[in-house]
Each structure stands twice: as C-alpha cells, then as structure tokens.
C-alpha cells in the first residue's frame, strides 16, 4: 500500500496527530508533558513554526500547526525523534515511542471561503478532554484540563510560538479579553451539552479526510502534485533543496552578524587560523543549530571547525560553559525576535 503524500509548501497549516506505539500511554507524569512541550518549543524556535492549538492526551497529541517555511517533515523528525530519545532514556526503554507515521492533514487558511474548517480543527483539539470524558458533562470545566492551549487562550498570553488570532478570526472574535471569553464559553457549552462532539460530517472529515477545505483548496493541493512531482515525494517529502537553501541563508546571516560584532574579518584564511574549538565559533554554531536546520557539514565548513561530528559535540559541551553561553546571548541580542 502506498504511503500518503506529505503536502509541503510555504505557509501550510496542518492538523497533526501522533499516537503512542500500540496505543500505549506516553504522557505518564507531569514531567512527560513538560518534556514534550520543551521539545515542541525547541522545534518551533529552530523551524519557525506557529501553533494555533494543541492538546496532550494520555496516549496521543494533536497540533494545529502552521509552517511558514516548507519544513514539516524535518521539524516533525526533530520533535518526535528528540522527544522519543529523551522519553526512552527516562524510562530505560528502547524502540518506538510513537505508532507508525504521524497524521498530517492540510487545513485551508482562507478565512472567507472555509473559516469553518479552521474552527472545526481548533474545536476538535480543545474538546478532546471532553470526548475522553475527563471533563465536561458537568464533571469539571473544560478549562480545568491542564495540558492544552486553552489555558493560554484564557490568560491571553503564552509562549512566543503560540498564536491566538487566526482561531479567534475564524469565529469573528477580536483578540481581546471579551473575544477570548466568548470563545471559552462556546467551548464549555459544547463540552457540557455535546460531550465535546462535533457534527457528524465534521467528525468524519477530521478523522478520514486527506484535506480540510473547500474544493478550490483541494484543487490547489492536486495542482502541487502536477506542477512538480519532485516537490511531493511519496517517501518523506520535504522540499529538500528549497528547505536547505533557506536554512543555509539564515545561518549565513548569523555568521555575518557575529563576525562583524567581534570584528573578525569574513575571510576563509582568517577564520581557518582561529582554532576549531574557539568559544566564538562554538557560540555561532550553537545559535545556528538552535535557530535553523543547517547541517553540521555546512557549519563545520563555514566556520572551519574540522569534522562535522565535532560540531554537535562542541555545541553540547557548550551548555555547561558560562563563557560560551554569554557569547550566545550577545549573538541573540543582534538577531530579530522570532514569532
């Protein structure tokens, strides 16, 4: 059976879902939830992702995810791979943490034509605890469930990667206290009266559809296949050349800013004359790895740091070196704030 295509393009929005291997629980303690959120934050920072809604259940999670750059596949590999390794170390286990391939359904972002699709996905995600009978139906308020983005909607603030406006726009609500309260009240009513269920047609589309949008959105997705077969590969499609070009361009800007800041000539002979493990080189490498997906090969060659494997080792060691962390902060101050 052929594997479903990964539709990847700039500005894409997805409903993402991944389940524990064999249906097993993956979020056993508060620390497990926080570990996943740490990895989600790191992935959003390094890949420029925006999250519109999320929920962590005992054995699976959902995201309403926007990717300004076509980097879904590399980002999910970073997120799921990093979390899985940390989770296995914590519980002294081996093997898969997640079951098979994660689900990624493209969602239309055209508010005028199909805002209800964006609404449905956000509702489906936030109402998950009610459908699982953990809250709602007069048991406890939906808002009492800790592990979803609803807490951030209630407060009106969250991490830098959390975005509220597009969900509220889909309901024609302003991003104000009144608008957020109206959204929360709507969800509480759904949780109590309907057990968190959406209309049957919406539930069927969310669980079985390969896209969420009107026919014009479907036609655009099909056109992507026809226009460039190389862009949408059946195996782990991720627009490799475009993504690589973007990440190396972003990494190059970081290098140029840092060299200018420390008054180091941007000359290959000068850079090569500086020792491979120089704290300034390691700091630049650390920021590049945190902010982009540029390869270790590119970093090692651009900064003359020797073998590409040494880049990861030096960056990992840098976390415990105050001098390098101070240099990293100097670079961060020069860079634009991330959404």
Secondary structure, 3 states (H helix, E strand, C coil): CCCCCCCCCCCEEEEEEEEEHHHCCCCCCHHHHHHHHHHHHHHHHHHCEEEEEEEECCCEEEEEEEECCCCHHHHHHHHHHHHHHHHHHHHCCCCCCECCCCEEEEECCCHHHHHHHHHHHHHHHHCHHHHCCCCCCCCCCHHHCCCECHHHHHHCCCCCCECCHHHHHHCCCCCCHHHHHHHHHHHHHHHHHCCCCCCHHHHHHHHHCCEECCHHHHHHHHHHHHHCCCCCCCCCCCCHHHHHHHHHHHHHHHHHHHHHHCCCCCCHHHHHHCCCCCHHHHHHHHHHHHHCCCCHHHHHHHHCCCCHHHHHHHHHHHCCCHHHHHHHHHHHHHCCCCC
